[in-house]
Amino acid sequence: MENSAKTMDQIVALCKNRGFVYPGSEIYGGLANSWDYGPLGVEFKNNVKKAWWKKFVQESKYNVGLDSAILMNPQTWVTSGHVGGFSDPLMDCRDCHARHRADKLIEDAGGHAEGMSFDEMTAYIREHGIACPECGSKNFTDIRKFNLMFKTFMGVTEDAKNEVYLRPETAQGIFVNYANIQRTTRRKLPFGVCQIGKSFRNEITPGNFIFRIREFEQMECEFFCKPDTDLDWFYYWKDYCKNFLLSLGMKEENMRLRDHEKEELSFYSKATTDIEYLFPFGWGELWGIADRTNYDLGRHQEASGKSLEYFDPETNERYIPYVVEPSLGADRVALAFLCEAYDEEVVDAEKNDTRVVMRLHPALAPFKACVLPLSKKLAPKAEEVRAELAKYFMVDYDETGSIGKRYRRQDEIGTPLCITIDFETVGDDKTAADGCVTVRDRDTMQQERVKIEDLRAYIEKKIEF
């Protein structure tokens, strides 16, 4: 099934009906753009994070991990530029009072707002006659800044002295810990620090399900390297990130790498590439890889008065490392994998038999297998098999309905293998038990007999990543 034939309504309905993602606080009418991961969703998203950690930390000879605090000294965000410059350019329609981001109005009209000043955005909108998407009016207010950081208070009093922010990114937690990590791990350049953690942005125009949300999880790597080697590492990580997505089943035709033009780049960046994915609503940014030079560590060294220089034992030089940053949203890439996996397959055209199947990579699937007794009389043996496999994998169990319907339920949630316990497995007075089960493959629907004692190794081989 081509991505262009899929709709977000199909994805959202499946996620809600099968327990991947629920609307947040739904019994109270919800909270705009908040989402809760259900029993299948939490397993699926954890598997996405585990896969990233496996490739970026466990198997990498360069990278180590970190889990820094959400609440940081407020000076961190002054130094990083978030307090002064982390804002959306907002305009209100004077006729219908709808609020819009000026840069999004320009981009939706086919323009490029990156790098434009507020005055340039205003002029572009007027010159091109861009209208309010809600009512068609062209009567907008001037652009105003809207800071994207959530504020809260530490301590017992709510005054300006006690203001702190919920972090809008995880990267700064890595930068302020750079010296500690380098000292305690005794790492020589190049090396990277990886982190998975929650971030918060008070987006005015969130949307497209979990694509853009206010409370989200990031999987970020800050890779520290010697100046003048940064572009080589930039290209290395660009390929590494693309290959990570391909290895988990994302099709090349649904991805594209977009290099930022010179005018789009941040003033401190030497190069930035976005890996974009073809969602049902169109192309959207999935992964940003940026060469941030030594801007971040340089700013923190200047503001804190603490040296963040690296002493190079090979050259006896001291310098501030350059940084290459591959930054990925866990929620956004989870949505991309869901969109990629969704399929509607015609099994029998004459009988109008179509099945919905989530072709998730087995490493990402919430359940690795489902144990199905052919009859409730076989439940004791089936429970025994499930209990043994559950020591090593997430395993589902289903004994209600016809075997065909049970297969289809598992197809719809992406379970790669169904294990059927039948009467041959346990035998009877006339026939000896063969100690085998029937294993059905989700994608091919082919079945084979496997010995119970071989099931663990069989499943491990299937879910290898």
C-alpha positions as CSV (number, residue, x, y, z in Angstrom):
1,M,0.0,0.0,0.0
2,E,1.5,3.3,-1.1
3,N,1.9,6.1,1.5
4,S,-0.2,8.4,-0.7
5,A,-3.1,6.0,-0.3
6,K,-3.0,6.0,3.5
7,T,-4.8,8.7,5.6
8,M,-4.1,10.0,9.0
9,D,-7.6,9.1,10.0
10,Q,-6.8,5.4,9.4
11,I,-3.6,5.6,11.5
12,V,-5.3,7.6,14.4
13,A,-8.3,5.2,14.4
14,L,-6.1,2.1,14.6
15,C,-4.0,3.6,17.3
16,K,-7.0,4.5,19.5
17,N,-9.0,1.3,18.9
18,R,-6.1,-1.1,19.4
19,G,-4.4,0.7,22.4
20,F,-1.4,2.4,20.8
21,V,-2.3,6.0,21.5
22,Y,-5.2,7.6,23.3
23,P,-6.3,11.2,23.6
24,G,-5.0,12.6,26.9
25,S,-7.5,13.2,29.7
26,E,-10.3,12.0,27.4
27,I,-12.9,11.5,30.1
28,Y,-12.7,15.3,31.0
29,G,-12.9,16.4,27.4
30,G,-9.2,16.0,26.7
31,L,-6.4,18.5,26.7
32,A,-5.5,20.0,23.4
33,N,-2.7,18.0,21.7
34,S,-1.9,15.8,24.6
35,W,-1.6,12.0,24.0
36,D,-1.2,8.9,26.2
37,Y,0.5,5.8,25.0
38,G,-1.6,2.8,25.7
39,P,-0.6,-0.8,26.5
40,L,0.6,-1.5,22.9
41,G,1.9,2.1,22.4
42,V,4.2,2.1,25.4
43,E,5.8,-1.2,24.3
44,F,6.2,0.0,20.7
45,K,7.7,3.4,21.7
46,N,10.0,1.7,24.2
47,N,11.2,-0.6,21.4
48,V,11.9,2.4,19.2
49,K,14.0,3.9,21.9
50,K,15.8,0.6,22.6
51,A,16.6,0.2,18.9
52,W,18.1,3.7,18.8
53,W,20.1,3.2,22.1
54,K,21.4,-0.2,20.7
55,K,22.8,1.4,17.6
56,F,23.9,4.8,18.9
57,V,25.3,3.7,22.3
58,Q,25.6,-0.1,22.8
59,E,27.1,-0.9,19.4
60,S,28.9,2.4,18.9
61,K,32.6,2.6,19.9
62,Y,32.3,6.4,20.2
63,N,29.2,7.2,22.3
64,V,28.2,7.1,25.9
65,G,24.8,7.8,27.6
66,L,23.4,10.4,29.9
67,D,20.1,11.2,31.7
68,S,20.1,14.8,32.7
69,A,17.5,16.7,34.8
70,I,14.4,18.3,33.1
71,L,14.7,21.4,35.4
72,M,18.0,23.2,35.0
73,N,19.5,26.5,36.3
74,P,17.6,29.2,34.4
75,Q,21.0,30.7,33.4
76,T,21.4,27.7,31.1
77,W,18.5,29.0,28.9
78,V,19.7,32.5,28.9
79,T,23.2,31.4,27.7
80,S,21.7,29.1,25.0
81,G,19.6,31.9,23.6
82,H,16.2,30.3,24.4
83,V,15.1,33.0,26.8
84,G,15.8,35.8,24.3
85,G,15.2,34.1,21.0
86,F,13.2,31.0,21.3
87,S,9.8,32.3,20.1
88,D,7.2,31.9,17.4
89,P,6.2,34.8,15.1
90,L,2.4,35.1,15.7
91,M,-0.3,37.0,13.8
92,D,-4.0,37.3,14.6
93,C,-6.7,37.6,12.0
94,R,-8.6,40.7,12.9
95,D,-11.8,39.4,11.4
96,C,-12.2,35.8,12.8
97,H,-9.6,36.2,15.6
98,A,-7.7,33.0,14.6
99,R,-4.1,32.9,15.6
100,H,-1.4,31.8,13.1
101,R,2.4,31.4,12.9
102,A,3.6,33.8,10.2
103,D,6.3,31.5,9.0
104,K,3.8,28.6,8.6
105,L,1.5,30.9,6.5
106,I,4.4,31.7,4.2
107,E,5.5,28.0,3.9
108,D,2.0,26.8,3.3
109,A,1.8,29.4,0.4
110,G,5.0,27.9,-1.1
111,G,7.6,30.3,0.3
112,H,10.6,29.8,2.6
113,A,10.5,31.8,5.9
114,E,13.7,30.4,7.3
115,G,16.1,33.3,8.1
116,M,13.4,36.0,7.5
117,S,13.1,38.9,10.0
118,F,9.6,39.8,11.3
119,D,9.4,42.8,9.0
120,E,10.4,40.6,6.0
121,M,7.7,38.1,6.9
122,T,5.1,40.8,7.2
123,A,6.1,42.3,3.8
124,Y,6.1,38.8,2.1
125,I,2.5,38.1,3.4
126,R,1.2,41.4,2.2
127,E,3.0,41.3,-1.2
128,H,1.8,37.8,-2.0
129,G,-1.8,38.4,-0.7
130,I,-1.7,35.5,1.8
131,A,-5.1,35.1,3.4
132,C,-6.3,33.6,6.7
133,P,-6.9,29.9,6.2
134,E,-9.9,30.1,8.5
135,C,-11.9,32.9,6.9
136,G,-10.0,34.1,3.8
137,S,-9.4,37.6,5.2
138,K,-6.1,39.4,4.7
139,N,-6.5,41.7,7.7
140,F,-3.8,40.5,10.1
141,T,-2.3,42.1,13.1
142,D,1.5,42.8,13.3
143,I,3.7,39.9,14.2
144,R,4.4,39.4,17.9
145,K,6.9,37.1,19.7
146,F,5.6,34.2,21.7
147,N,8.1,32.4,23.9
148,L,7.9,28.6,23.5
149,M,9.2,27.7,26.9
150,F,6.9,26.5,29.7
151,K,7.6,28.3,33.0
152,T,7.1,27.0,36.5
153,F,8.3,27.8,40.0
154,M,10.7,26.2,42.5
155,G,10.2,26.6,46.2
156,V,7.1,27.9,48.1
157,T,6.6,31.3,46.5
158,E,5.7,32.2,43.0
159,D,7.9,35.1,42.1
160,A,10.4,35.9,39.4
161,K,13.4,34.8,41.6
162,N,12.0,31.3,41.7
163,E,11.2,30.9,38.0
164,V,12.5,27.9,36.2
165,Y,11.7,26.4,32.8
166,L,10.7,23.0,31.6
167,R,13.5,22.2,29.2
168,P,12.7,22.8,25.5
169,E,15.5,20.4,24.4
170,T,17.8,17.8,25.9
171,A,20.9,19.0,24.3
172,Q,21.8,21.6,26.9
173,G,21.9,18.9,29.6
174,I,24.6,17.3,27.6
175,F,26.6,20.5,27.0
176,V,26.7,21.5,30.7
177,N,27.8,17.9,31.6
178,Y,30.5,17.7,28.9
179,A,33.5,18.3,31.2
180,N,32.2,15.9,33.8
181,I,31.6,13.2,31.2
182,Q,35.0,13.7,29.5
183,R,36.8,13.6,32.9
184,T,35.0,10.5,34.3
185,T,35.0,8.4,31.1
186,R,38.6,9.5,30.2
187,R,37.4,9.7,26.6
188,K,39.6,11.2,23.9
189,L,38.1,13.1,21.0
190,P,36.1,12.2,19.0
191,F,33.3,10.9,21.3
192,G,29.6,11.4,21.6
193,V,27.0,11.7,24.4
194,C,23.5,10.3,23.8
195,Q,20.3,11.0,25.8
196,I,16.7,10.1,25.6
197,G,14.4,12.4,27.5
198,K,11.3,14.5,27.7
199,S,11.2,18.1,26.3
200,F,8.4,20.7,26.4
201,R,7.5,23.4,23.9
202,N,4.5,25.6,24.1
203,E,3.6,25.2,20.4
204,I,0.8,27.4,19.1
205,T,0.0,25.3,16.1
206,P,0.6,21.7,17.1
207,G,-1.1,19.0,15.1
208,N,-1.1,16.0,12.9
209,F,-1.5,13.6,15.8
210,I,1.8,12.9,17.5
211,F,3.9,14.7,14.8
212,R,4.0,18.0,16.6
213,I,3.2,18.0,20.3
214,R,3.9,20.1,23.4
215,E,5.3,17.3,25.6
216,F,7.6,15.0,23.6
217,E,10.6,12.8,23.9
218,Q,13.9,13.4,22.1
219,M,16.7,11.0,21.2
220,E,19.7,13.3,20.8
221,C,23.4,12.7,20.2
222,E,26.0,15.5,20.7
223,F,29.2,14.3,19.0
224,F,32.3,16.2,20.1
225,C,35.2,16.3,17.6
226,K,38.4,18.2,16.7
227,P,37.9,21.4,14.7
228,D,38.4,20.9,11.0
229,T,37.2,17.3,11.3
230,D,33.6,18.3,11.9
231,L,32.3,18.1,8.3
232,D,33.7,14.6,7.9
233,W,31.8,13.5,11.0
234,F,28.7,15.4,9.8
235,Y,28.6,13.3,6.7
236,Y,29.3,10.1,8.7
237,W,26.4,10.7,11.0
238,K,24.1,11.7,8.1
239,D,24.7,8.3,6.5
240,Y,24.5,6.5,9.9
241,C,21.1,8.0,10.7
242,K,19.7,7.2,7.2
243,N,20.9,3.6,7.4
244,F,19.3,3.3,10.9
245,L,15.9,4.1,9.5
246,L,16.4,1.8,6.5
247,S,17.5,-1.1,8.8
248,L,14.1,-0.9,10.6
249,G,12.1,-1.2,7.4
250,M,11.6,2.4,6.2
251,K,11.5,2.5,2.5
252,E,14.0,4.7,0.6
253,E,11.3,6.2,-1.6
254,N,9.5,7.5,1.5
255,M,12.5,9.4,2.7
256,R,14.5,12.3,1.4
257,L,17.6,14.2,2.7
258,R,17.2,18.0,2.4
259,D,20.4,20.1,2.9
260,H,19.7,23.5,4.3
261,E,20.5,26.4,2.0
262,K,23.0,29.0,3.2
263,E,20.3,31.5,4.1
264,E,18.5,28.9,6.2
265,L,21.4,28.0,8.4
266,S,21.8,29.3,11.9
267,F,24.6,31.8,12.1
268,Y,26.8,29.4,14.0
269,S,26.1,26.3,11.8
270,K,28.4,25.1,9.0
271,A,25.9,22.5,7.6
272,T,22.5,21.1,8.4
273,T,20.5,18.3,6.8
274,D,17.0,17.2,7.5
275,I,15.9,13.7,6.9
276,E,12.2,14.1,5.8
277,Y,9.6,11.4,5.7
278,L,6.5,11.2,3.4
279,F,3.7,11.1,5.9
280,P,0.1,10.7,4.7
281,F,-0.3,14.5,5.2
282,G,2.9,15.2,3.1
283,W,6.6,15.6,3.7
284,G,7.6,16.4,7.3
285,E,11.0,16.8,9.1
286,L,12.0,13.6,10.9
287,W,15.6,13.9,11.9
288,G,17.9,16.9,12.0
289,I,21.7,16.5,11.6
290,A,23.6,19.8,12.3
291,D,27.2,20.9,12.5
292,R,27.0,23.4,15.4
293,T,30.7,24.2,15.4
294,N,31.9,25.2,18.9
295,Y,29.1,27.6,19.6
296,D,27.3,25.8,22.4
297,L,30.4,24.9,24.5
298,G,31.9,28.4,23.8
299,R,28.8,30.2,25.1
300,H,28.6,28.0,28.2
301,Q,32.3,28.5,28.9
302,E,31.9,32.3,28.5
303,A,28.8,32.5,30.7
304,S,29.9,30.1,33.5
305,G,33.6,31.0,33.7
306,K,34.4,27.3,33.7
307,S,36.9,26.0,31.1
308,L,35.3,23.6,28.6
309,E,38.5,23.3,26.6
310,Y,39.9,19.9,25.6
311,F,43.5,19.2,26.0
312,D,44.7,17.2,23.1
313,P,47.5,14.8,24.3
314,E,48.6,14.1,20.7
315,T,49.3,17.8,19.7
316,N,49.5,19.4,23.2
317,E,46.9,21.9,22.1
318,R,43.9,23.2,24.0
319,Y,40.7,24.0,22.1
320,I,36.9,23.9,22.4
321,P,35.5,20.9,20.6
322,Y,33.2,21.2,17.6
323,V,29.8,19.5,17.8
324,V,27.8,17.5,15.3
325,E,24.2,16.9,16.5
326,P,21.8,14.3,15.1
327,S,18.5,15.1,16.9
328,L,15.5,12.8,16.5
329,G,12.0,13.0,18.1
330,A,10.9,9.6,19.5
331,D,7.2,10.4,19.0
332,R,7.7,11.6,15.5
333,V,9.8,8.7,14.4
334,A,7.3,6.3,16.1
335,L,4.5,7.9,14.0
336,A,6.7,7.4,10.8
337,F,7.2,3.7,11.6
338,L,3.4,3.3,12.2
339,C,2.6,5.0,8.9
340,E,5.2,3.0,7.1
341,A,3.9,-0.3,8.6
342,Y,0.2,0.3,7.9
343,D,-1.1,-1.9,5.1
344,E,-4.5,-3.1,3.8
345,E,-4.0,-6.4,1.9
346,V,-6.5,-8.2,-0.3
347,V,-6.4,-11.8,0.7
348,D,-9.2,-13.1,-1.5
349,A,-10.7,-10.7,-4.0
350,E,-13.7,-13.0,-4.8
351,K,-14.7,-13.1,-1.2
352,N,-13.9,-9.4,-0.7
353,D,-11.6,-10.5,2.1
354,T,-9.1,-7.8,3.1
355,R,-6.9,-7.7,6.2
356,V,-5.3,-4.8,7.9
357,V,-1.8,-5.6,8.8
358,M,0.9,-3.6,10.6
359,R,4.2,-4.6,9.0
360,L,6.4,-3.4,11.8
361,H,10.0,-4.6,12.0
362,P,9.9,-7.4,14.5
363,A,12.3,-5.5,16.8
364,L,9.7,-2.7,17.1
365,A,6.5,-4.8,17.4
366,P,4.8,-4.5,20.8
367,F,4.4,-8.3,21.1
368,K,7.0,-10.6,19.5
369,A,4.5,-13.6,19.4
370,C,1.0,-14.6,20.4
371,V,0.2,-18.0,21.9
372,L,-3.1,-19.4,20.6
373,P,-4.7,-22.6,21.9
374,L,-6.8,-24.2,19.1
375,S,-9.3,-25.2,21.8
376,K,-9.9,-24.0,25.3
377,K,-9.1,-27.6,26.3
378,L,-5.5,-26.9,25.3
379,A,-5.2,-23.9,27.5
380,P,-3.0,-25.5,30.2
381,K,-0.3,-26.4,27.6
382,A,-0.7,-23.0,25.9
383,E,-0.3,-21.2,29.2
384,E,2.8,-23.2,29.9
385,V,4.4,-22.2,26.6
386,R,3.4,-18.6,27.1
387,A,4.9,-18.4,30.6
388,E,8.2,-19.8,29.4
389,L,8.5,-17.5,26.4
390,A,7.4,-14.5,28.5
391,K,10.7,-14.8,30.4
392,Y,12.5,-13.5,27.2
393,F,9.9,-11.6,25.1
394,M,6.7,-9.7,25.3
395,V,4.1,-12.4,24.4
396,D,0.4,-12.1,24.0
397,Y,-2.2,-14.8,24.7
398,D,-5.6,-15.2,23.0
399,E,-8.1,-18.0,23.3
400,T,-11.4,-16.4,22.2
401,G,-12.9,-16.5,18.7
402,S,-12.0,-18.5,15.7
403,I,-8.4,-19.0,14.9
404,G,-8.7,-16.9,11.7
405,K,-10.1,-14.0,13.7
406,R,-7.4,-14.3,16.2
407,Y,-4.8,-14.2,13.5
408,R,-6.3,-11.1,12.1
409,R,-6.3,-9.3,15.5
410,Q,-2.6,-10.0,15.8
411,D,-1.9,-8.9,12.2
412,E,-3.6,-5.6,13.0
413,I,-1.2,-4.8,15.9
414,G,1.9,-6.0,14.1
415,T,2.7,-9.3,16.0
416,P,5.2,-11.0,13.7
417,L,4.5,-14.6,14.9
418,C,1.4,-16.6,16.0
419,I,2.0,-19.8,17.9
420,T,-0.9,-22.3,17.7
421,I,-1.1,-25.1,20.2
422,D,-3.1,-27.9,18.6
423,F,-4.2,-31.5,19.6
424,E,-1.1,-32.9,17.9
425,T,1.0,-30.9,20.3
426,V,-0.3,-32.7,23.4
427,G,-1.5,-36.0,21.8
428,D,-4.2,-38.2,23.1
429,D,-4.9,-41.9,24.0
430,K,-4.4,-43.0,20.3
431,T,-1.7,-40.5,19.2
432,A,1.6,-39.6,20.9
433,A,2.3,-35.9,21.5
434,D,4.7,-34.5,18.9
435,G,5.8,-31.6,21.2
436,C,5.6,-29.2,18.2
437,V,3.5,-26.1,17.6
438,T,2.4,-24.4,14.4
439,V,4.1,-21.0,13.9
440,R,2.4,-18.6,11.4
441,D,4.3,-15.7,9.9
442,R,2.5,-12.3,9.9
443,D,3.7,-11.1,6.5
444,T,3.6,-14.3,4.4
445,M,0.9,-16.1,6.4
446,Q,2.9,-19.2,5.8
447,Q,3.0,-21.8,8.6
448,E,5.6,-24.3,9.9
449,R,5.9,-26.8,12.7
450,V,8.5,-26.0,15.3
451,K,9.5,-27.9,18.4
452,I,8.5,-26.2,21.7
453,E,12.1,-26.4,23.0
454,D,13.3,-24.6,19.8
455,L,10.8,-21.7,20.0
456,R,13.0,-19.3,21.9
457,A,15.9,-19.5,19.4
458,Y,13.4,-19.4,16.5
459,I,11.9,-16.1,17.8
460,E,15.3,-14.6,18.6
461,K,16.4,-15.2,15.0
462,K,13.2,-13.6,13.6
463,I,13.5,-10.4,15.7
464,E,17.2,-9.9,15.2
465,F,18.2,-6.3,14.7
